[in-house]
Amino acid sequence: MRDPVDVLVMNATELLTCVGVRRGPGLADLEVLRNAAIAIADGKIVDVGASTDLETRYDAALRIDASGRLVTPSFVDAHTHLVHAGSRHDEWEQRATGIPRHGIDGGIRWSIARTREAHEEVLRAQAIINLDIALEHGTTVLEAKSGYGLDRETELRLLRIASSLQHPVKVVPTYLGAHVLPPEYVDDKDAYVTLVMDLLPEASRYARYCDVWVDPVAFTADDGRRISRAAQSHGMGVRLHADQTGPAGGSGLGAELGASSVDHLECISDADLCLLGDSNTVAIVLPGVTFHMTEQVPRMVDGIEQLAERPHMPSWCRRIINSGAIVALATDYNPGTCPTISMQMVMQAAARLYRMSYAEIWHAVTVNAAQALDRSHRNGSLVAGHDGDLIIWSVPEHGMVINRFGYNLVDQVLVGGQVVVAGARRVTW
């Protein structure tokens, strides 16, 4: 007698399991099952294996034939700025054409002004639209930072929105009060740090994590330590934007604090990299930023072509992998430095700009990304006991998802065993 299940996905040409957090050489060790199947009941995976075995073992209410299809875990996007207002496309054109412009912190302050002005329902509606796009491209768990309010009212509004969105994508809110200094506090950082810390009791009602940007243009490691320790006392996990524009000790601080992740890391020091490699803090690298900010191609300054800002990114990424750190990829979706919410785009950029292998990339967007949100026990792998979240692709092999670019290769997405995307379009949930 066959056991009843809700869903049986059969005959996958390839199925990636992505089981177990990977680091160092293990990042490139990818398990690929062929002619495989997966059974789901009550929202959870109950079995993964050969199609011939599962077909004789289970009786499914819904059978999906994945012949000629790739099946993988769905994506976990562990770094986004989901809720905000305004587009900075004009600013980006200035960068691309070499017209003088304000720095990265100035662009963030422009977004702060637009977001403070925006009505809550406008922000909520745009967030839902963006979640639909993320879902249709394969993301089912997504971290969402505040950080575009930087006053009490707007920061709490952003967190309230992020924590109450009704959507198939699981949203994990993060309080990023310490993003940059808002205009009214540019000459009084200590007072603003105090405000950030004073908001922690209220922020912790909505946010799972607290994030601080530890960087020469933002906050010091001492600031980050004070805020993060206070957040931990309120039961919040810690994440850090670290060492993006210059070395500031943020990566090492993350290892010291036991942070869930440190993100960016473009200017990480050798000493901090050693600390990170010996820790369980996840190193999130962001190739979408490298791509959009044109950091690896010659740049124009006052009409004159100059050398690329960061031509060394492949060797930089390889140093982080070789350190033994747990490496993940994320979008950093935001209106300025990376306006994409597609993890497919991130995978494709990681191969081209960081020279990561297919296997490394798949682990970095699934199980390692789930670990960055402390969810690798339930997301990011196709293994019995995990959530029944998966992607059925329109291509048969995992390398094709990364080799091709410029269009969506998702066919179906399942969340908890329920089909929420069909034909690359969201269906009623």
C-alpha positions as CSV (number, residue, x, y, z in Angstrom):
1,M,0.0,0.0,0.0
2,R,1.3,3.4,-1.0
3,D,1.5,6.3,1.5
4,P,-0.6,9.3,0.8
5,V,1.2,12.7,0.0
6,D,0.0,16.0,-1.3
7,V,2.5,16.5,-4.1
8,L,4.8,14.2,-6.0
9,V,7.2,15.9,-8.4
10,M,8.5,13.1,-10.8
11,N,11.1,12.5,-13.5
12,A,13.3,15.5,-12.9
13,T,16.2,15.4,-15.4
14,E,18.3,16.9,-12.6
15,L,17.5,17.6,-8.9
16,L,19.9,19.5,-6.7
17,T,19.6,18.7,-3.0
18,C,22.0,21.4,-1.6
19,V,22.1,19.7,1.8
20,G,24.4,21.0,4.5
21,V,26.0,24.4,5.0
22,R,29.2,24.5,2.8
23,R,32.5,26.3,3.2
24,G,36.0,26.1,1.6
25,P,36.4,23.2,-0.9
26,G,33.0,21.9,0.2
27,L,31.3,24.8,-1.5
28,A,32.1,23.2,-4.9
29,D,30.8,19.7,-4.0
30,L,27.3,19.7,-5.5
31,E,25.0,16.7,-5.2
32,V,23.0,16.2,-8.5
33,L,20.3,13.5,-8.6
34,R,19.1,12.3,-12.0
35,N,15.6,11.1,-13.0
36,A,14.7,12.1,-9.5
37,A,11.5,12.8,-7.5
38,I,10.4,14.6,-4.4
39,A,7.4,14.0,-2.2
40,I,5.7,16.7,-0.1
41,A,3.0,16.3,2.6
42,D,1.5,18.9,5.0
43,G,3.9,21.6,3.6
44,K,7.1,19.5,4.3
45,I,9.3,17.4,2.2
46,V,8.9,13.7,3.2
47,D,11.2,12.0,0.7
48,V,13.7,12.7,-2.1
49,G,15.1,10.0,-4.4
50,A,14.8,8.1,-7.6
51,S,11.5,8.5,-9.5
52,T,11.1,4.7,-9.8
53,D,11.3,4.3,-6.0
54,L,9.0,7.2,-5.0
55,E,6.4,6.3,-7.6
56,T,5.9,2.9,-6.0
57,R,6.0,4.3,-2.5
58,Y,3.6,7.3,-2.6
59,D,0.1,8.1,-3.8
60,A,-0.2,11.8,-4.5
61,A,-3.1,14.2,-4.8
62,L,-1.1,16.2,-7.2
63,R,1.5,14.7,-9.5
64,I,3.8,17.0,-11.5
65,D,5.8,15.6,-14.4
66,A,9.2,17.3,-14.4
67,S,10.5,15.5,-17.4
68,G,13.1,17.6,-19.2
69,R,13.2,19.9,-16.2
70,L,15.6,20.9,-13.5
71,V,14.3,20.9,-9.8
72,T,16.2,22.9,-7.1
73,P,15.6,24.5,-3.8
74,S,14.0,27.9,-4.0
75,F,16.2,30.9,-3.3
76,V,16.8,32.7,0.0
77,D,17.7,36.3,-0.5
78,A,19.4,37.4,2.7
79,H,20.0,41.1,2.0
80,T,17.4,43.5,0.6
81,H,16.1,47.0,1.2
82,L,12.6,46.0,0.1
83,V,10.5,48.9,1.5
84,H,11.4,52.3,0.1
85,A,10.2,55.0,-2.2
86,G,11.7,56.6,-5.3
87,S,14.1,55.6,-8.1
88,R,17.7,56.8,-8.5
89,H,18.1,56.1,-12.2
90,D,19.1,59.7,-12.9
91,E,22.0,59.3,-10.3
92,W,23.1,56.1,-12.0
93,E,23.3,57.8,-15.4
94,Q,25.5,60.4,-13.9
95,R,27.8,57.7,-12.7
96,A,27.8,55.9,-16.0
97,T,28.7,59.0,-18.0
98,G,31.2,60.5,-15.5
99,I,29.2,63.5,-14.4
100,P,30.2,64.7,-10.9
101,R,27.7,63.5,-8.3
102,H,27.2,63.1,-4.6
103,G,28.6,60.0,-2.8
104,I,26.9,56.8,-1.8
105,D,25.7,58.3,1.5
106,G,24.2,61.3,-0.3
107,G,22.2,59.0,-2.6
108,I,20.9,57.2,0.5
109,R,19.8,60.5,2.0
110,W,17.9,61.3,-1.2
111,S,16.0,58.0,-0.8
112,I,15.3,58.8,2.8
113,A,13.6,62.0,1.8
114,R,11.3,60.2,-0.7
115,T,10.5,57.4,1.7
116,R,9.6,59.8,4.6
117,E,7.2,61.5,2.2
118,A,5.5,58.4,1.0
119,H,2.1,57.1,2.3
120,E,2.2,53.7,4.0
121,E,-0.2,52.2,1.5
122,V,2.0,53.3,-1.4
123,L,5.0,51.7,0.2
124,R,3.1,48.5,1.0
125,A,1.7,48.2,-2.6
126,Q,5.2,48.6,-4.1
127,A,6.6,46.0,-1.7
128,I,4.0,43.5,-2.9
129,I,4.8,44.2,-6.5
130,N,8.5,43.6,-5.8
131,L,7.8,40.4,-3.9
132,D,5.8,39.1,-6.8
133,I,8.8,39.7,-9.1
134,A,11.1,38.0,-6.6
135,L,8.8,35.0,-6.3
136,E,8.4,34.7,-10.1
137,H,12.2,34.6,-10.3
138,G,12.4,31.8,-7.6
139,T,12.8,33.5,-4.2
140,T,10.6,32.3,-1.4
141,V,12.5,33.7,1.7
142,L,13.6,37.3,1.7
143,E,15.2,39.5,4.3
144,A,13.9,43.1,4.3
145,K,15.8,46.0,6.0
146,S,14.5,49.3,7.1
147,G,17.0,52.1,6.8
148,Y,15.3,54.6,4.5
149,G,13.5,56.4,7.3
150,L,16.1,57.1,9.9
151,D,13.6,58.8,12.2
152,R,11.4,57.1,14.8
153,E,8.1,57.3,12.9
154,T,9.4,56.2,9.5
155,E,11.7,53.4,10.7
156,L,8.9,51.9,12.7
157,R,6.5,52.3,9.7
158,L,8.9,50.4,7.4
159,L,9.3,47.6,9.9
160,R,5.6,47.4,10.5
161,I,5.0,47.1,6.7
162,A,7.7,44.5,6.3
163,S,6.5,42.4,9.2
164,S,2.8,42.4,8.0
165,L,3.1,41.7,4.3
166,Q,0.7,38.9,3.2
167,H,2.5,37.0,0.5
168,P,3.9,33.6,-0.3
169,V,7.4,34.9,0.1
170,K,8.5,34.7,3.8
171,V,9.7,38.2,4.7
172,V,12.3,38.4,7.5
173,P,12.5,42.1,8.8
174,T,15.7,43.7,9.9
175,Y,16.1,47.1,11.7
176,L,18.7,49.2,9.9
177,G,18.4,52.4,11.9
178,A,22.2,52.8,11.7
179,H,22.4,53.1,7.9
180,V,23.9,56.5,7.5
181,L,23.5,59.8,9.5
182,P,20.2,61.5,8.4
183,P,20.5,65.1,7.4
184,E,19.3,66.5,10.8
185,Y,22.1,64.6,12.6
186,V,25.1,65.0,10.3
187,D,26.9,67.0,13.0
188,D,25.8,65.0,16.0
189,K,26.5,61.3,15.5
190,D,26.4,60.5,19.2
191,A,22.9,61.8,19.5
192,Y,21.8,59.8,16.5
193,V,23.4,56.6,17.8
194,T,21.5,57.2,21.0
195,L,18.2,57.5,19.0
196,V,19.0,54.3,17.2
197,M,19.5,52.5,20.5
198,D,16.4,54.1,22.1
199,L,14.3,52.6,19.2
200,L,15.4,49.1,19.8
201,P,12.6,48.0,22.2
202,E,10.0,49.1,19.7
203,A,11.9,47.8,16.7
204,S,12.3,44.4,18.2
205,R,8.6,43.9,18.2
206,Y,8.8,43.8,14.4
207,A,12.4,42.9,13.4
208,R,14.2,39.6,13.8
209,Y,17.6,41.4,13.3
210,C,19.5,44.6,13.8
211,D,21.9,45.8,11.2
212,V,24.6,48.5,11.3
213,W,26.7,49.8,8.5
214,V,30.3,49.8,9.8
215,D,32.2,51.7,7.1
216,P,34.3,54.9,6.8
217,V,31.2,56.7,5.4
218,A,28.8,55.5,8.1
219,F,29.5,54.2,11.6
220,T,32.6,53.0,13.4
221,A,33.2,49.5,14.8
222,D,32.7,51.0,18.3
223,D,29.3,52.4,17.3
224,G,28.5,49.0,15.7
225,R,29.5,47.1,18.9
226,R,27.4,49.4,21.1
227,I,24.3,49.2,19.0
228,S,24.6,45.4,18.3
229,R,25.2,44.5,22.0
230,A,22.1,46.5,22.9
231,A,20.1,44.8,20.1
232,Q,21.2,41.4,21.4
233,S,19.9,42.4,24.9
234,H,16.5,42.8,23.3
235,G,16.6,39.3,21.8
236,M,17.5,40.4,18.2
237,G,20.1,38.8,16.0
238,V,22.9,40.9,14.5
239,R,23.9,41.5,10.9
240,L,26.4,44.1,9.6
241,H,27.0,46.0,6.4
242,A,30.8,45.9,6.6
243,D,33.9,47.4,5.0
244,Q,32.2,48.4,1.7
245,T,34.1,51.6,0.9
246,G,37.1,51.0,3.1
247,P,38.4,48.9,5.9
248,A,36.6,49.7,9.2
249,G,36.8,46.6,11.2
250,G,33.2,45.6,10.5
251,S,33.9,42.1,9.3
252,G,36.0,41.2,12.4
253,L,33.3,42.8,14.6
254,G,30.7,40.5,13.1
255,A,32.8,37.5,13.9
256,E,33.3,38.8,17.5
257,L,29.6,39.3,18.0
258,G,28.5,36.0,16.5
259,A,26.6,38.0,13.8
260,S,24.4,36.0,11.5
261,S,26.1,37.7,8.5
262,V,28.5,40.4,7.4
263,D,27.7,41.8,4.0
264,H,29.6,43.6,1.2
265,L,33.2,43.1,2.5
266,E,34.9,44.7,-0.6
267,C,37.6,46.2,1.6
268,I,37.9,43.5,4.3
269,S,41.4,43.3,5.9
270,D,43.5,40.2,6.0
271,A,43.1,40.1,9.8
272,D,39.4,40.3,9.7
273,L,39.2,37.7,7.0
274,C,41.0,35.2,9.2
275,L,38.5,35.9,12.0
276,L,35.6,35.5,9.6
277,G,37.0,32.2,8.2
278,D,37.2,30.8,11.7
279,S,33.7,31.8,12.6
280,N,30.1,30.7,11.8
281,T,29.2,34.2,10.6
282,V,28.1,34.1,6.9
283,A,30.0,36.3,4.4
284,I,27.4,37.7,2.0
285,V,28.9,39.0,-1.3
286,L,26.9,41.1,-3.6
287,P,27.8,40.8,-7.3
288,G,24.7,42.8,-8.4
289,V,26.4,45.9,-6.8
290,T,29.6,45.2,-8.6
291,F,27.7,44.9,-11.9
292,H,25.4,47.9,-11.5
293,M,28.1,50.2,-10.2
294,T,30.3,49.2,-13.1
295,E,33.2,48.7,-10.7
296,Q,35.2,46.3,-13.0
297,V,35.1,48.3,-16.2
298,P,36.9,51.5,-17.1
299,R,35.1,54.6,-15.8
300,M,34.6,58.1,-17.1
301,V,35.6,61.1,-15.0
302,D,35.0,64.5,-16.5
303,G,35.0,62.9,-19.9
304,I,38.3,61.1,-19.4
305,E,38.5,57.3,-19.3
306,Q,40.2,56.0,-16.2
307,L,41.0,52.6,-14.7
308,A,38.3,50.5,-13.2
309,E,37.7,51.0,-9.5
310,R,37.8,47.3,-8.6
311,P,39.3,45.1,-11.3
312,H,40.4,42.6,-8.7
313,M,37.0,41.2,-7.7
314,P,37.6,37.6,-8.8
315,S,40.7,37.3,-6.6
316,W,38.9,39.1,-3.8
317,C,36.0,36.6,-3.9
318,R,38.4,33.6,-4.1
319,R,40.3,34.9,-1.0
320,I,37.0,34.9,1.0
321,I,36.1,31.4,-0.2
322,N,39.6,30.1,0.5
323,S,39.5,31.6,4.0
324,G,37.0,28.9,4.9
325,A,34.2,31.5,5.5
326,I,30.6,30.4,4.8
327,V,29.9,32.4,1.6
328,A,26.4,33.4,0.4
329,L,25.0,35.5,-2.4
330,A,22.2,38.1,-2.2
331,T,20.7,40.8,-4.3
332,D,21.1,43.9,-2.0
333,Y,17.9,45.1,-3.8
334,N,17.8,48.9,-3.3
335,P,17.0,52.0,-5.4
336,G,20.6,53.1,-5.8
337,T,23.4,50.6,-6.0
338,C,21.5,47.5,-7.0
339,P,17.9,47.8,-8.3
340,T,17.4,44.1,-9.1
341,I,15.4,41.7,-7.0
342,S,16.3,38.7,-9.2
343,M,18.5,36.1,-7.7
344,Q,19.0,34.6,-11.1
345,M,20.7,37.9,-12.1
346,V,22.9,37.6,-9.0
347,M,23.9,34.1,-9.9
348,Q,24.8,35.1,-13.5
349,A,26.8,38.1,-12.3
350,A,28.7,36.0,-9.7
351,A,29.9,33.6,-12.5
352,R,31.0,36.4,-14.8
353,L,32.4,39.0,-12.3
354,Y,33.6,36.8,-9.5
355,R,34.5,33.6,-11.5
356,M,32.5,31.4,-9.1
357,S,31.7,27.9,-10.3
358,Y,28.2,26.7,-10.9
359,A,28.3,24.4,-7.8
360,E,29.6,27.3,-5.6
361,I,26.9,29.6,-6.8
362,W,24.1,27.1,-6.2
363,H,25.1,26.5,-2.6
364,A,25.6,30.3,-2.1
365,V,22.0,31.1,-3.1
366,T,20.3,28.2,-1.3
367,V,21.6,26.5,1.9
368,N,24.3,29.0,2.7
369,A,21.9,31.9,2.1
370,A,19.4,30.2,4.4
371,Q,22.1,29.9,7.1
372,A,22.6,33.7,6.8
373,L,19.0,34.0,8.1
374,D,19.4,31.2,10.7
375,R,17.0,29.1,8.6
376,S,19.2,26.3,7.1
377,H,17.2,23.8,9.3
378,R,14.1,24.4,7.2
379,N,15.0,26.3,4.0
380,G,17.6,26.1,1.2
381,S,17.8,22.3,0.8
382,L,15.7,19.5,-0.7
383,V,15.7,17.0,2.2
384,A,13.1,15.3,4.3
385,G,11.8,17.6,7.1
386,H,12.4,20.9,5.3
387,D,9.7,23.2,3.9
388,G,8.3,22.1,0.6
389,D,9.7,25.1,-1.2
390,L,11.2,24.4,-4.7
391,I,11.7,25.6,-8.2
392,I,10.9,23.6,-11.4
393,W,12.9,25.2,-14.2
394,S,12.2,25.4,-17.9
395,V,15.7,24.0,-18.6
396,P,17.0,20.5,-17.8
397,E,20.5,21.2,-16.3
398,H,21.7,23.4,-13.4
399,G,24.5,25.1,-15.4
400,M,22.0,26.4,-17.9
401,V,20.4,28.7,-15.3
402,I,23.8,30.5,-14.9
403,N,25.1,30.3,-18.4
404,R,22.0,31.9,-19.9
405,F,21.1,35.5,-18.9
406,G,18.6,38.2,-19.6
407,Y,15.3,36.3,-19.2
408,N,13.5,34.4,-16.5
409,L,14.1,30.6,-16.6
410,V,11.6,29.6,-13.9
411,D,8.6,27.5,-14.9
412,Q,7.0,26.7,-11.5
413,V,7.6,27.6,-7.9
414,L,6.1,25.7,-5.0
415,V,5.8,27.1,-1.4
416,G,4.9,24.5,1.2
417,G,4.0,22.2,-1.6
418,Q,1.5,24.7,-3.1
419,V,2.0,25.9,-6.6
420,V,2.4,29.7,-6.4
421,V,4.1,30.3,-9.8
422,A,3.1,28.6,-13.0
423,G,4.5,29.5,-16.4
424,A,6.7,32.0,-14.6
425,R,3.7,34.0,-13.4
426,R,2.3,34.2,-9.9
427,V,-1.0,32.4,-9.3
428,T,-3.6,32.9,-6.6
429,W,-2.4,32.1,-3.2
